[in-house]
Amino acid sequence: MLGFSHVIHLILMSYKRIKIIYVSVFVTRETAALKAVFDFLMFNATPCNFTGLIVNAAAGTMPR
């Protein structure tokens, strides 16, 4: 027969497992969402000439 403290221990252990699974799923989804946003922003910024902007900013001249 299981004691009350043993049952509570089993419940808490299963809760910890559920929590670990939930956190890992959350982190995976957030990482995928951030990667999607980053990829979208980089895809839209591709036509921009970053090297030219850096050179012009360093030289103090901006093209018109």
C-alpha positions in Angstrom: 0.0 0.0 0.0 1.3 3.4 -0.9 1.6 6.1 1.7 0.3 9.6 1.2 3.8 11.0 0.9 4.7 8.4 -1.7 1.6 9.3 -3.8 2.4 13.0 -3.5 6.0 12.3 -4.6 4.7 10.4 -7.7 2.4 13.2 -8.6 5.1 15.8 -8.3 7.5 13.7 -10.3 4.9 13.4 -13.1 4.3 17.1 -12.9 8.0 17.8 -13.3 8.1 15.6 -16.4 5.1 17.4 -17.9 6.7 20.7 -17.1 10.0 19.7 -18.8 8.1 18.6 -21.9 6.0 21.7 -21.9 9.1 24.0 -21.6 10.9 22.1 -24.3 8.0 22.4 -26.7 7.6 26.1 -25.9 11.3 26.8 -26.5 11.2 24.9 -29.8 8.1 26.8 -31.0 9.6 30.1 -30.0 12.9 29.3 -31.7 11.0 28.4 -34.9 8.9 31.6 -34.7 12.0 33.8 -34.2 13.8 32.0 -37.0 10.8 32.5 -39.4 10.8 36.3 -38.5 14.5 36.6 -39.0 14.4 34.7 -42.3 11.6 36.9 -43.5 13.4 40.1 -42.5 16.6 39.0 -44.1 14.8 38.0 -47.3 13.2 41.4 -47.5 16.5 43.2 -46.8 18.5 41.2 -49.4 18.2 43.9 -52.2 19.8 46.5 -49.9 23.5 47.1 -50.4 24.8 46.8 -46.8 28.5 47.1 -47.8 27.8 50.4 -49.6 25.8 51.8 -46.7 28.6 51.0 -44.3 31.3 52.5 -46.5 29.1 55.6 -47.1 28.3 56.0 -43.5 32.0 55.7 -42.5 32.9 58.3 -45.2 30.2 60.6 -44.1 28.5 60.7 -47.5 25.2 59.2 -48.4 24.1 58.6 -52.0 21.1 60.5 -53.3 
